[in-house]
Amino acid sequence: MLKNILKSLQETSDIVIEKASELNDAAKEKFHEAKEQTKDKVLSIIEEWVELLPKLMALGLEMTSFGISMSLSPCMLAELKGKTDDFNEERITELLEIHKEDKSIRLFLNVIKTTFVLHKKTNAGMKDDLIVRVEVKLSPEIKVFIGQPQLT
């Protein structure tokens, strides 16, 4: 009787191990598929921003640097430079109206607008240089600096 119970436990244990192994293999496959889909999505977003850069330069910005980082999470980096005088509140409002159908340009302009509003609240003097750093990756970032950033 004890032998039968031990044999039954061994068979059950073997089945559980086999099923767990199958689940593990399925989970690995799902994870790999998700990783590839995410990478494809990020590359697609990068491509969209690469196509957007000429439009941003047409707004009066000069691209001072551009780079691509390939890793588990690919990234496009671009730095654009302009003059703060060329992006006053009235001009940004005008540009937002012109580009009201383009979500990415609106995002870009709204970050600049918000930076100006918050900078004004600091009572700091306005610098001539407007620096915009764009990092397009799994979670894109737009960084705007008034003056030459000493931050990295």
C-alpha positions as CSV (number, residue, x, y, z in Angstrom):
1,M,0.0,0.0,0.0
2,L,2.8,2.4,0.9
3,K,4.6,1.6,-2.4
4,N,1.4,2.5,-4.3
5,I,1.1,5.8,-2.5
6,L,4.7,6.6,-3.1
7,K,4.4,5.6,-6.8
8,S,1.3,7.8,-7.1
9,L,3.1,10.7,-5.5
10,Q,6.1,10.2,-7.8
11,E,3.8,10.1,-10.9
12,T,1.9,13.2,-9.8
13,S,5.2,15.0,-9.1
14,D,6.5,14.1,-12.5
15,I,3.3,15.4,-14.2
16,V,3.5,18.6,-12.2
17,I,7.1,19.1,-13.1
18,E,6.3,18.5,-16.8
19,K,3.4,20.9,-16.8
20,A,5.5,23.5,-15.0
21,S,8.2,23.1,-17.6
22,E,5.6,23.5,-20.4
23,L,4.2,26.7,-18.7
24,N,7.7,28.0,-18.3
25,D,8.5,27.5,-22.0
26,A,5.2,29.1,-23.0
27,A,5.9,32.1,-20.7
28,K,9.4,32.5,-22.2
29,E,7.9,32.5,-25.7
30,K,5.2,35.1,-24.7
31,F,7.9,37.2,-23.1
32,H,10.1,37.1,-26.2
33,E,7.1,38.0,-28.4
34,A,6.2,40.9,-26.1
35,K,9.9,42.1,-26.1
36,E,10.0,42.0,-29.9
37,Q,6.7,43.9,-30.2
38,T,7.9,46.5,-27.8
39,K,11.2,46.9,-29.7
40,D,9.3,47.2,-33.0
41,K,7.0,49.8,-31.5
42,V,9.9,51.9,-30.1
43,L,11.6,51.7,-33.5
44,S,8.4,52.9,-35.2
45,I,8.2,55.8,-32.7
46,I,11.8,56.7,-33.4
47,E,11.1,56.7,-37.2
48,E,8.2,59.0,-36.6
49,W,10.4,61.5,-34.7
50,V,13.1,61.3,-37.3
51,E,10.5,62.3,-39.9
52,L,9.3,65.1,-37.5
53,L,12.8,66.7,-37.1
54,P,12.7,68.6,-40.4
55,K,9.4,70.1,-39.4
56,L,10.8,71.2,-36.0
57,M,13.8,72.7,-37.8
58,A,11.4,74.6,-40.1
59,L,10.0,76.3,-36.9
60,G,13.3,78.1,-36.6
61,L,15.4,75.5,-34.6
62,E,18.9,74.3,-35.6
63,M,19.7,70.6,-35.0
64,T,23.0,70.7,-33.2
65,S,23.3,67.0,-32.6
66,F,21.7,63.7,-33.4
67,G,22.3,60.2,-32.3
68,I,20.9,56.7,-32.1
69,S,21.5,54.2,-29.2
70,M,20.8,50.6,-29.9
71,S,20.3,48.3,-26.9
72,L,17.4,46.4,-25.4
73,S,15.6,49.7,-25.5
74,P,16.7,51.6,-28.6
75,C,16.8,55.4,-28.3
76,M,17.0,58.4,-30.6
77,L,18.6,61.6,-29.2
78,A,18.5,65.0,-30.9
79,E,19.4,68.4,-29.6
80,L,17.9,71.5,-31.2
81,K,18.9,75.1,-30.6
82,G,17.1,78.3,-31.2
83,K,16.7,81.8,-29.8
84,T,14.3,82.5,-26.9
85,D,13.1,85.7,-28.7
86,D,11.9,83.6,-31.6
87,F,9.6,81.5,-29.3
88,N,7.6,84.1,-27.3
89,E,4.2,83.3,-26.0
90,E,2.4,84.8,-29.0
91,R,4.5,82.9,-31.5
92,I,4.0,79.6,-29.6
93,T,0.2,80.1,-29.5
94,E,0.3,80.8,-33.3
95,L,2.4,77.7,-34.0
96,L,0.1,75.6,-31.8
97,E,-2.9,76.7,-33.9
98,I,-1.1,76.0,-37.1
99,H,-0.1,72.5,-36.0
100,K,-3.3,71.7,-34.0
101,E,-3.6,68.4,-35.9
102,D,-0.1,67.2,-35.2
103,K,0.0,65.6,-31.8
104,S,3.9,65.4,-31.6
105,I,4.5,69.0,-32.6
106,R,1.8,70.1,-30.2
107,L,3.6,68.1,-27.4
108,F,6.9,69.6,-28.4
109,L,5.6,73.2,-28.4
110,N,3.7,72.8,-25.2
111,V,6.8,71.6,-23.4
112,I,8.6,74.8,-24.6
113,K,5.6,76.9,-23.6
114,T,5.5,75.3,-20.1
115,T,9.2,75.9,-19.7
116,F,8.9,79.6,-20.5
117,V,5.9,79.9,-18.0
118,L,7.8,78.2,-15.2
119,H,11.0,80.0,-16.0
120,K,9.2,83.4,-15.8
121,K,8.0,82.4,-12.3
122,T,11.6,82.0,-11.1
123,N,12.3,85.7,-11.8
124,A,15.6,84.7,-13.4
125,G,16.8,86.7,-16.4
126,M,15.9,85.3,-19.8
127,K,18.9,83.9,-21.7
128,D,19.2,84.1,-25.5
129,D,19.6,80.4,-26.1
130,L,16.8,77.9,-26.2
131,I,18.0,74.3,-26.1
132,V,15.6,71.4,-26.7
133,R,16.7,67.8,-26.1
134,V,14.5,65.1,-27.5
135,E,15.0,61.5,-26.3
136,V,12.8,59.1,-28.1
137,K,12.7,55.7,-26.4
138,L,10.1,53.5,-24.6
139,S,9.1,56.6,-22.7
140,P,10.0,59.6,-24.8
141,E,11.4,62.8,-23.1
142,I,11.5,66.4,-24.2
143,K,13.9,68.5,-22.2
144,V,13.9,72.3,-22.7
145,F,16.6,74.6,-21.4
146,I,16.8,78.4,-21.4
147,G,20.5,79.1,-21.7
148,Q,23.3,76.6,-22.1
149,P,22.6,73.7,-19.8
150,Q,25.4,72.7,-17.4
151,L,23.4,69.6,-16.6
152,T,23.9,66.3,-18.4
